[in-house]
Amino acid sequence: MQPTGTGGLSRRRLCALCGAAVVGSVAGCLGSEGTVNVLSAGSLATTFEEHVGPAFREEAGLEVHGEYYGTNAAIRMVEDGTKHPDVVVSADATLLRDRLYGNGTDWDLEFATNSVGLAYDEGTEFGERLEDGEPWYELARETGEGDLAISDPDLDPLGYRAIQAFELAEGEHGLEGFREDLAERVYVEPEEPQLLTGVEAGTRVAAIAYRNMAVDHGIAYREFPDAYNFAEPELAAHYGTVEYTTDEGYTAEGRPVVYNATVLESADNPEGGRDLVEFLAENGTILEDAGLTVPKAIPRSRGEVPEGIDP
């Protein structure tokens, strides 16, 4: 069964979300030559604001001005001219290549990976029972409508990975109808950087999140099994047995979580953008401190990478 969009997202709704983006607090006052404008996956908001941005400013003397959305939404904004960043950062390396190669860039650099699991409130009955060893999927089926959050699968790879994880878990644990059941009862958060707000506020018991997001917020995290945590490259073929088709008709196969970045041909500050991508390639320790994973195979480049960046 091929998963499809649940509810659909109109272009009007996408545009309405543009006004609610998280904008980087380290926005520079130095003008375009002293600032690198970044349009990034929302899961990296804290990574850039609290880790990469300050370190890059200290090393390169350049400010990072970041805006953070679901990667699908960010790429749509580049495609329709709503946003004009120097650097685009994606939470799905293949998505960036499918949508922007030949339409703004012809290269990218993979710089980190991640895992998918549950970020949860330890003080709830859900959290207590989870820590007592009860299977997450049995607890999830007992949650009330809106108690469990996912990001919007039409805007964000984390959202469609949540739906794909439900389907893989259904097969892994013999849970008939599990994917459809959870897709109908979860709360869909349209702004990825706000995904864990409800868990922190006590209005949600848990959210399907990346590991680094739980680290960012100091929230308990339970990684999904390898069969559906999208963290194991050797299971890429298995992940690829599930799909999600967005409201605009883009079909994303399940695949390991890999972050990549590129500098657009239309960048106002291409040199600064290249410096930032090179910085991501050379500073894995900073990324790991932010809760990401940088395996031995990373960084890794694709396409016609500018001189000085290719690892």
C-alpha positions as CSV (number, residue, x, y, z in Angstrom):
1,M,0.0,0.0,0.0
2,Q,1.4,3.4,-1.0
3,P,1.0,6.1,1.6
4,T,-0.5,9.3,0.4
5,G,-1.0,12.8,1.9
6,T,-3.3,13.1,4.8
7,G,-5.4,16.2,4.4
8,G,-3.3,18.0,1.8
9,L,-1.6,21.4,2.0
10,S,-2.6,24.2,-0.3
11,R,-0.2,26.7,-1.6
12,R,-2.2,29.4,0.3
13,R,-1.6,27.5,3.6
14,L,2.1,27.2,2.8
15,C,2.4,31.0,2.2
16,A,0.6,31.7,5.4
17,L,3.2,29.7,7.3
18,C,6.0,31.8,5.9
19,G,5.2,34.6,8.4
20,A,5.7,32.2,11.3
21,A,9.3,31.1,10.6
22,V,11.9,31.0,13.2
23,V,14.5,33.7,12.2
24,G,18.1,33.5,13.4
25,S,19.0,35.6,16.4
26,V,22.5,36.0,15.1
27,A,21.3,37.9,12.0
28,G,24.2,40.2,11.0
29,C,24.3,44.0,10.9
30,L,27.3,43.8,8.6
31,G,25.5,43.8,5.3
32,S,25.3,41.0,2.7
33,E,29.1,40.6,2.5
34,G,29.4,40.0,6.2
35,T,26.3,37.8,6.5
36,V,25.5,34.3,5.1
37,N,21.8,33.7,4.7
38,V,20.7,30.2,5.4
39,L,17.4,28.5,4.7
40,S,17.5,25.3,6.7
41,A,15.6,22.3,7.8
42,G,13.7,23.2,11.0
43,S,15.3,20.4,13.0
44,L,18.6,22.3,12.8
45,A,17.4,25.6,14.2
46,T,19.1,25.2,17.6
47,T,22.2,23.6,15.9
48,F,22.7,26.7,13.8
49,E,21.7,29.3,16.4
50,E,23.6,27.9,19.4
51,H,26.4,25.9,17.9
52,V,27.3,26.5,14.3
53,G,26.5,30.2,14.1
54,P,28.6,31.4,17.0
55,A,31.5,29.1,16.1
56,F,31.5,30.2,12.5
57,R,31.3,33.9,13.4
58,E,34.4,33.4,15.7
59,E,36.3,31.6,13.0
60,A,35.3,33.3,9.8
61,G,34.0,36.7,11.0
62,L,30.7,36.2,9.3
63,E,27.2,36.2,10.8
64,V,24.7,33.4,10.0
65,H,21.2,34.6,9.4
66,G,19.0,31.5,9.6
67,E,15.4,30.8,8.7
68,Y,14.0,27.4,9.5
69,Y,11.1,25.4,8.0
70,G,10.3,21.9,7.0
71,T,12.6,21.1,4.1
72,N,9.8,20.6,1.7
73,A,8.5,24.0,2.5
74,A,11.9,25.6,2.3
75,I,12.6,24.1,-1.2
76,R,9.2,25.2,-2.4
77,M,10.1,28.8,-1.3
78,V,13.3,28.6,-3.4
79,E,11.5,27.2,-6.4
80,D,8.8,29.9,-6.4
81,G,11.2,32.7,-5.5
82,T,9.7,33.4,-2.1
83,K,13.2,33.1,-0.5
84,H,16.6,33.9,-1.8
85,P,19.2,32.3,0.6
86,D,22.9,31.8,0.0
87,V,22.8,28.3,1.5
88,V,20.1,25.7,1.5
89,V,20.3,22.9,4.1
90,S,18.1,19.8,3.8
91,A,17.1,17.0,6.2
92,D,16.7,14.7,3.2
93,A,19.7,14.7,0.8
94,T,17.8,13.1,-2.0
95,L,15.0,15.6,-1.8
96,L,17.4,18.5,-2.3
97,R,18.9,16.8,-5.3
98,D,15.6,15.9,-6.9
99,R,14.2,19.4,-6.5
100,L,17.2,21.8,-6.9
101,Y,19.7,20.1,-9.1
102,G,19.4,21.9,-12.5
103,N,17.2,24.5,-10.8
104,G,19.7,26.5,-8.7
105,T,22.6,24.2,-8.0
106,D,24.5,21.1,-9.3
107,W,26.3,20.0,-6.1
108,D,25.9,19.4,-2.4
109,L,27.8,18.2,0.6
110,E,26.5,15.6,3.1
111,F,27.6,16.6,6.6
112,A,25.6,14.7,9.3
113,T,23.0,12.0,10.0
114,N,20.3,11.5,12.6
115,S,17.8,9.0,14.0
116,V,14.0,9.0,14.4
117,G,12.3,8.1,17.6
118,L,10.0,9.3,20.4
119,A,10.6,12.5,22.4
120,Y,8.4,12.1,25.4
121,D,7.3,13.6,28.7
122,E,8.6,11.4,31.5
123,G,6.0,12.7,33.9
124,T,3.0,11.4,32.0
125,E,1.4,8.0,32.2
126,F,2.6,7.4,28.7
127,G,6.2,8.2,29.7
128,E,6.1,6.2,32.9
129,R,4.8,3.1,31.2
130,L,7.3,3.5,28.3
131,E,10.1,3.6,30.8
132,D,8.7,0.6,32.6
133,G,9.2,-1.4,29.4
134,E,5.8,-1.3,27.6
135,P,6.1,-1.2,23.8
136,W,5.7,2.3,22.4
137,Y,3.4,1.1,19.7
138,E,0.9,-0.4,22.2
139,L,1.0,2.8,24.2
140,A,0.6,4.9,21.0
141,R,-2.6,3.1,20.1
142,E,-4.0,4.0,23.5
143,T,-3.3,7.7,23.2
144,G,-6.2,10.2,22.7
145,E,-6.6,12.2,19.6
146,G,-3.8,14.8,19.4
147,D,-1.8,13.4,22.3
148,L,1.0,12.3,19.9
149,A,2.5,14.9,17.5
150,I,4.3,14.6,14.2
151,S,5.5,17.3,11.9
152,D,3.5,18.0,8.6
153,P,4.5,15.3,6.1
154,D,3.6,17.6,3.2
155,L,6.1,20.2,4.5
156,D,8.8,18.2,6.2
157,P,10.8,14.9,5.8
158,L,10.5,14.3,9.5
159,G,6.7,14.2,9.0
160,Y,6.8,11.7,6.1
161,R,9.3,9.7,8.0
162,A,6.9,9.4,10.9
163,I,4.2,8.0,8.6
164,Q,6.7,5.7,7.0
165,A,7.9,4.6,10.5
166,F,4.3,3.7,11.4
167,E,4.0,1.6,8.3
168,L,7.3,-0.2,8.9
169,A,6.4,-0.8,12.5
170,E,3.1,-2.2,11.4
171,G,5.0,-4.9,9.4
172,E,7.7,-5.4,12.0
173,H,5.3,-6.0,14.9
174,G,2.3,-7.5,13.1
175,L,0.1,-4.5,13.9
176,E,-2.8,-4.5,11.4
177,G,-4.0,-1.1,10.5
178,F,-1.4,0.6,12.7
179,R,-0.2,3.2,10.1
180,E,-3.8,4.4,9.3
181,D,-4.8,4.3,13.0
182,L,-2.0,6.6,14.1
183,A,-2.1,8.9,11.0
184,E,-5.7,9.7,12.0
185,R,-5.1,10.4,15.6
186,V,-1.8,12.3,15.7
187,Y,-1.6,16.1,15.9
188,V,0.2,17.5,12.8
189,E,2.5,20.4,13.6
190,P,3.0,22.7,10.6
191,E,6.1,24.4,12.0
192,E,8.9,21.9,12.6
193,P,10.9,24.0,15.0
194,Q,7.8,24.0,17.3
195,L,7.2,20.3,17.2
196,L,8.3,19.7,20.8
197,T,6.6,22.8,22.3
198,G,3.5,20.8,23.2
199,V,5.6,18.1,24.9
200,E,7.4,20.7,27.0
201,A,4.1,22.5,27.8
202,G,2.4,19.2,28.8
203,T,-0.3,19.3,26.1
204,R,1.3,16.3,24.2
205,V,2.6,13.1,25.7
206,A,5.2,12.6,22.9
207,A,6.3,13.5,19.4
208,I,8.0,11.7,16.6
209,A,11.3,13.5,16.5
210,Y,15.0,13.4,15.6
211,R,17.4,12.6,18.3
212,N,19.1,16.0,18.1
213,M,15.8,17.8,18.7
214,A,15.3,16.0,22.0
215,V,18.9,16.9,22.9
216,D,18.2,20.5,22.1
217,H,15.1,20.6,24.4
218,G,16.5,18.3,27.2
219,I,13.5,15.9,26.6
220,A,13.7,12.2,27.1
221,Y,14.2,10.3,23.9
222,R,13.6,6.6,22.9
223,E,15.1,5.7,19.5
224,F,13.0,3.5,17.3
225,P,14.4,0.0,16.5
226,D,16.8,-0.1,13.5
227,A,14.0,-1.4,11.3
228,Y,12.4,2.0,11.3
229,N,14.7,4.6,12.9
230,F,16.1,5.5,9.4
231,A,19.6,5.6,10.9
232,E,21.2,2.5,9.4
233,P,22.7,2.8,5.9
234,E,22.8,-1.0,5.5
235,L,19.0,-1.0,5.9
236,A,18.4,1.5,3.0
237,A,16.7,-1.2,0.9
238,H,14.3,-2.1,3.7
239,Y,13.5,1.6,4.4
240,G,12.8,2.0,0.7
241,T,9.9,-0.5,0.8
242,V,7.6,2.4,2.0
243,E,6.7,5.7,0.4
244,Y,4.9,8.9,1.1
245,T,3.5,11.2,-1.6
246,T,3.1,14.8,-0.7
247,D,0.2,17.0,-1.6
248,E,2.2,18.4,-4.6
249,G,2.9,14.9,-5.9
250,Y,6.5,14.4,-4.8
251,T,7.0,10.7,-3.8
252,A,9.6,10.2,-1.1
253,E,10.8,6.6,-0.6
254,G,12.0,5.7,2.9
255,R,15.7,6.3,3.2
256,P,18.3,7.0,5.9
257,V,18.4,10.5,7.4
258,V,21.2,12.4,5.8
259,Y,21.6,16.2,6.0
260,N,23.2,18.0,3.1
261,A,23.9,21.6,2.1
262,T,24.5,23.6,-1.1
263,V,25.2,27.1,-2.2
264,L,22.7,28.4,-4.7
265,E,23.9,29.8,-8.0
266,S,21.8,32.9,-7.2
267,A,23.5,33.5,-3.8
268,D,24.2,37.1,-2.8
269,N,27.3,35.9,-0.9
270,P,28.5,32.8,-2.6
271,E,32.0,33.0,-1.1
272,G,30.5,33.2,2.4
273,G,28.1,30.4,1.6
274,R,31.0,28.2,0.5
275,D,32.9,29.1,3.6
276,L,29.9,27.9,5.7
277,V,29.5,24.6,3.9
278,E,33.3,24.0,4.3
279,F,32.9,24.8,8.0
280,L,30.2,22.1,8.3
281,A,32.4,19.6,6.6
282,E,35.4,20.3,8.9
283,N,33.7,20.6,12.3
284,G,32.0,17.4,13.0
285,T,32.6,17.7,16.7
286,I,30.4,20.8,16.9
287,L,27.6,18.9,15.1
288,E,27.9,16.0,17.4
289,D,27.8,18.3,20.4
290,A,24.5,19.4,19.0
291,G,23.1,15.9,19.0
292,L,23.8,14.9,15.4
293,T,25.8,12.0,14.2
294,V,28.8,12.3,12.0
295,P,29.9,8.8,10.8
296,K,33.2,7.9,9.2
297,A,31.6,8.1,5.7
298,I,30.6,11.7,6.3
299,P,31.4,14.4,5.0
300,R,30.6,13.2,1.4
301,S,30.1,15.3,-1.7
302,R,28.0,15.0,-4.8
303,G,28.2,16.8,-8.1
304,E,30.6,19.6,-9.1
305,V,31.7,20.7,-5.6
306,P,33.6,24.0,-5.6
307,E,37.3,23.8,-4.9
308,G,38.2,23.8,-1.2
309,I,35.0,22.2,-0.1
310,D,35.3,18.6,-1.5
311,P,36.4,16.4,1.4
